[in-house]
Amino acid sequence: MFIFIVPQNHCAIVEMFGKPCSVKESGLAFRIPFLQNVRRVSRAWGQLSNKNGCYIELTEQLLDTQPRSCITKDNATMQVNCIIRWRIADAVKAVYEVENLHKSLVELVLNELRSLIGSRNLDEILSARSEISEKVSVVVAATAARWGVNITSIEIKELTTDAETKEAMMRQMEAERVSRSIALKAEGESTARVRLAESERQAAVLKAQGEAEAMRLRAEAEADYVAKLAPIIGAEAAAKVLMNRQALEGYATISSNPASTVYLPNTVSGVVDLKK
């Protein structure tokens, strides 16, 4: 047919004498009968990225790759697969610059991914999946552009290792958990000791402040007592009364235990007489 309709978000390549002469966008399109024909891509692409075998898909598409065996820098074997998000930007290049677009795109991504994994240790790979995906996207973008393809993103879907590697990883994770537990316990004990020492220090400071305040108040009370007594019996006698009072309080303290024997000095008689 020399009149045909290209579906939305598709295009068709019109050939003349075996060469591409035009690209028909979505809508009503024409071709010269017998001289021009619409290029069929289903022979190389199968059912992928086309409709009715000749209308090329222009929207963003997904390719889910098969697992590929890779060996890390530390000789660990692992299986990796990824998801490729891409779209055809130049239909002519996508058809004529590469024999099988989808297979070539998958091989390009997986080979670059395997090369990048081979340059890193297993621990680095497991902790930097997004970084590896971004680097692979940047590297393959230039080659994909020659095929008329824009790479939107490449995401590592799954990373799996063999049984021996998994067992080694589990042992390492268990050792790390034990190490973290010991470190946290030591840190907690250290913090508790610091807090206890700080609490004891604050208690000692408060006790010292209380004793100092009590001594100050006692001194003020004694000074006030002497000041009131001095006009009545004289300053010297008032001082002696205060001293004798302090002595009696001391004797009362040291003799509070009934089992204790207290020997009074010769001067105590003066204290008793003055008290009377």
C-alpha positions in Angstrom: 0.0 0.0 0.0 1.3 3.5 -0.8 -0.8 5.1 1.9 -0.3 4.0 5.5 -0.8 5.4 9.1 2.0 5.4 11.6 0.8 5.0 15.2 1.4 7.5 18.0 5.0 7.5 19.5 6.2 5.4 16.6 8.0 6.0 13.3 8.6 4.1 10.1 11.7 4.0 7.8 11.0 4.2 4.1 13.7 2.7 1.9 14.4 3.3 -1.8 16.7 0.9 -3.7 17.7 -0.7 -0.4 18.7 2.6 1.3 16.8 4.7 3.8 15.4 7.8 2.2 13.0 9.1 4.8 11.6 8.6 8.3 7.8 8.9 8.7 6.5 10.2 12.0 3.1 9.3 13.6 0.2 10.1 11.4 -0.7 9.7 7.7 2.3 8.7 5.5 2.9 8.0 1.8 5.4 6.0 -0.3 6.0 5.5 -4.0 4.7 2.1 -5.0 7.3 -0.3 -6.4 10.2 2.1 -5.8 9.9 2.6 -2.0 9.1 0.2 0.7 8.7 0.3 4.6 11.7 -1.3 6.4 10.7 -4.3 8.5 12.6 -4.6 11.8 11.0 -7.7 13.1 13.5 -10.0 11.4 16.3 -8.7 13.8 14.3 -7.4 16.7 11.5 -10.0 16.9 8.5 -8.6 18.9 10.6 -6.0 20.7 10.4 -2.2 20.2 8.1 -2.4 17.2 4.5 -2.7 16.2 3.3 -4.8 13.2 7.0 -5.5 12.4 7.7 -2.1 10.8 6.6 0.7 13.2 9.5 1.5 15.5 8.8 2.3 19.2 10.1 5.8 20.3 8.9 5.8 24.0 11.2 4.8 26.9 11.6 1.1 27.2 13.0 -1.5 29.7 15.4 -4.4 29.2 15.7 -6.9 32.0 19.0 -8.7 31.5 19.8 -12.3 32.3 22.2 -13.0 35.2 25.8 -12.8 34.2 28.7 -14.5 36.2 31.4 -12.1 37.4 34.5 -12.4 39.5 35.5 -9.7 41.9 39.0 -8.4 42.7 39.2 -10.7 45.7 38.2 -13.7 43.6 34.6 -14.0 44.8 32.1 -15.3 42.2 28.8 -13.6 41.9 25.8 -13.4 39.6 24.5 -10.0 38.5 21.7 -8.7 36.4 20.3 -5.3 35.8 17.5 -3.2 34.3 18.3 -0.9 31.4 16.0 2.1 30.8 16.5 3.5 27.2 14.8 5.0 24.2 15.5 5.2 20.5 16.5 8.7 19.5 17.6 8.0 15.9 15.7 5.2 14.2 18.0 5.1 11.2 21.1 4.5 13.4 19.2 2.0 15.5 18.4 -0.1 12.4 21.5 0.3 10.2 24.4 1.0 12.6 24.0 -2.3 14.6 22.8 -5.7 13.5 20.8 -6.6 16.6 20.1 -3.6 18.8 18.7 -5.3 21.9 21.3 -8.1 22.1 24.1 -5.6 21.5 22.8 -3.2 24.1 22.5 -6.0 26.7 26.0 -7.3 26.0 27.5 -3.8 26.1 26.0 -3.1 29.5 26.8 -6.5 31.0 30.4 -6.6 29.8 31.0 -3.1 31.2 29.4 -4.1 34.4 31.5 -7.3 34.7 34.7 -5.2 34.0 33.8 -2.7 36.7 33.0 -5.5 39.2 36.3 -7.2 38.5 38.2 -4.1 39.6 36.6 -4.0 43.1 36.3 -6.1 46.2 33.1 -7.8 47.2 32.5 -5.5 50.2 32.9 -2.4 48.0 30.4 -3.8 45.4 27.7 -4.6 47.9 28.0 -1.2 49.5 28.2 0.9 46.3 25.6 -0.6 43.9 24.1 2.8 42.9 27.6 4.2 42.3 28.5 1.3 40.0 25.2 1.7 38.2 25.9 5.4 37.5 29.4 4.7 36.3 28.2 1.9 33.9 25.5 4.4 32.5 28.2 7.0 31.8 30.6 4.6 30.1 28.0 2.9 27.8 26.2 6.2 26.9 28.8 7.1 24.2 28.6 3.7 22.5 24.8 3.7 22.7 24.7 7.1 21.1 26.4 5.7 18.0 23.5 3.3 17.7 20.9 6.1 18.0 20.0 5.2 21.6 19.7 7.4 24.7 20.4 5.5 28.0 18.1 6.9 30.7 19.5 4.7 33.6 21.0 1.4 34.4 20.1 -0.2 37.8 21.6 -3.3 39.3 18.6 -5.5 40.1 20.2 -8.4 42.0 23.6 -9.5 43.2 24.0 -13.1 44.3 27.0 -15.1 45.5 27.8 -18.8 45.8 27.2 -20.7 49.0 30.8 -20.6 50.2 30.9 -16.8 49.8 27.6 -16.3 51.6 28.9 -18.4 54.5 32.0 -16.3 54.7 30.0 -13.1 54.6 27.7 -14.4 57.4 30.7 -15.1 59.6 32.1 -11.7 58.9 28.8 -10.0 59.7 28.6 -12.0 63.0 32.1 -10.9 64.0 31.2 -7.3 63.2 28.1 -7.5 65.3 30.0 -9.0 68.3 32.7 -6.3 67.9 30.0 -3.5 67.8 28.3 -5.0 70.9 31.6 -5.1 72.9 32.4 -1.5 71.8 28.9 -0.3 72.8 29.1 -2.1 76.2 32.5 -0.5 76.9 31.2 2.9 75.9 28.2 2.5 78.1 30.3 1.5 81.1 32.7 4.4 80.5 29.8 6.8 80.3 28.3 5.4 83.5 31.6 5.8 85.3 31.9 9.4 84.1 28.4 10.2 85.2 28.9 8.6 88.6 32.1 10.5 89.2 30.4 13.8 88.1 27.5 13.0 90.5 29.9 12.3 93.4 31.8 15.5 92.6 28.6 17.6 92.6 27.5 15.9 95.9 30.9 16.8 97.5 30.7 20.4 96.3 27.1 20.7 97.7 28.2 19.2 101.0 31.2 21.5 101.2 29.0 24.5 100.4 26.5 23.4 103.0 29.2 23.0 105.7 30.7 26.4 104.8 27.3 28.0 105.0 26.6 26.4 108.4 29.9 27.6 109.7 29.2 31.1 108.5 25.8 31.1 110.1 27.2 29.7 113.4 29.9 32.4 113.4 27.3 35.1 112.8 25.2 33.7 115.6 28.1 33.5 118.1 29.2 37.1 117.2 25.6 38.3 117.7 25.5 36.4 121.1 28.7 38.0 122.3 27.5 41.5 121.1 24.3 41.2 123.1 26.0 39.8 126.2 29.0 42.3 126.3 27.0 45.3 127.5 25.7 43.3 130.5 28.8 41.5 131.8 31.6 43.1 129.8 33.3 42.1 126.6 36.0 39.9 128.3 33.5 38.0 130.4 31.2 37.5 127.3 34.2 36.1 125.4 34.9 33.6 128.2 31.2 32.6 128.4 31.3 31.8 124.6 34.6 29.8 125.0 33.2 27.9 127.9 30.0 27.2 126.0 31.9 25.8 123.1 33.9 23.6 125.5 30.8 22.2 127.1 29.4 21.4 123.7 32.6 19.6 122.8 32.5 17.5 126.0 28.8 16.7 125.3 29.8 15.4 121.9 32.7 13.2 123.0 30.7 11.8 125.9 27.6 10.9 123.9 28.6 7.2 123.9 27.8 5.7 127.4 30.7 3.3 127.0 33.3 6.0 126.6 35.4 7.3 129.5 36.0 11.1 129.5 38.7 12.8 131.5 38.0 16.5 132.1 41.0 18.9 132.4 41.6 21.0 135.5 40.1 24.1 133.8 36.6 22.5 133.7 35.8 23.7 137.2 36.1 27.2 136.0 33.7 26.4 133.2 31.2 24.8 135.6 31.4 27.7 138.0 30.9 30.2 135.3 27.9 28.2 134.0 26.4 28.3 137.5 
